[in-house]
């Protein structure tokens, strides 16, 4: 067998494979056996291969030669695959050049190879510019005030009170565009929280200062990309009348309130606990920001020309994930698109930048894993299967079977390998603080708890790879 690989443009390659004529004859018995397994022939025992003429009479002239060619194409594609350090980005599309008895069998495989990666520094990355932000008294007060707002009582406004930010009102409104009413532009006793920005533009702000019984024309402009396309970017006038005003009365920050919302007895104890929790959140955020900065620097240190198909494929995956999430909520993708006022192409364009970022990180992790010889053990794979079983409230045996049946075990192994590569980059960063794993403590504990349970069905990585 002879293999010649050439680049046919910036992103596509072409492998030309030549087998000696004798190879077609060599695989002929196997081809006949495969053809015979697809049908029952009267007068022949199961598993017995009929003569060539019977096979070709049943499957068509040239069927044995075609089947032999398919066997050699798979063999050639497998050999080309083995020559690569990373699997190709796209499937290999075969094109037969010569397939005749007595002649060499020649065919081409066209595919997009994995891009060449020039990796830069990914160890000892310094991210000292990521600062740890201390918790301030203002943040503590804001948190407590938010809690008080959550437990606020609504009281009727006095007769002469005006609408203010944070008030809860009911109003009648009737909207027009170019002097004409439109569908959905009218309501009676509509409840609205001022400052919630539930309505478009500065609608709510224009109601501030009104009293019960007051009427006013509110002028707004529908935004670009509004869900009702006929109204997008058009100016509108809403005639509004205030029917009621209620003020939010916040509870006093005293011992009674503290006992109601916490396990503490005094305001001081409560404030100390709030501060402690905010500091824990800040520390977690600091570690996460450090990790993100480390990975981003490693990506920036890498040079790679991504084939557009890699980004396109990731965008399609993101759209598929969106569709699956919507389906769980009982929402059809077409309905979602109509409501968002966007086309599927616009949604894809919105995803493109995040898709590129995701692919770049994946390329980085794959290259680091290759260089550092990072592999996934069978025990790690079994733990991952057990975690997935716990997530979906089923057994590891059922998850393992589903993964095998759908050919997803190599994907799970690849994802685990990438996660290990990411952790390698993080733990080898320049700052000692960046290797702190406390942020993932709960996840690690949860993983360990699941891993203590035996996995019902072992997944053999070697068999998967074979």
Buried (B, 14 or more C-beta within 10 A) or exposed (E): EEEEBEEEEEBBBBBBBBBEBEBBEBBBEEBBEBBBEEEEBEEEEEEEBBEEEBBBEBBEEEBBBBBBBBBBBEBBBEEBBEEEEBEBBBEBEBEBEEBEEEEBBBBBBBBBBBBEBEBEEBEEBBBEEBEEEEBEEEBBEEBBEEBBEEEBEEEEBEEEBBBBEBBBBBBBBBBBBEEEEBEEBBBEEBEBBBEEEEBBBEBBBBBEEBBBEBEBEBEBBBEEEBBBEEBBEBEBBBBBBBBBBBBBEBBEBEBEBBEEBEEBEEBEBBBEBBBEEBBEEBBBEBBEBBBEBBBBBBBEBBEBEBBEEBBEBBBEEBBEEBEEEBEEEEEEBEEBBEEBBBEEEEBBEBBBEEBBBBBBBBBBBBBBBBEBEBEBEEEBBBBBBBBBBBEEEEBBBBBBEBBBEEEEBEEBBBBBBBBBBBBBBBEBBBBEBBBBEEBBEEEEEEBEEBBEEEBBBBBEBEEBEE
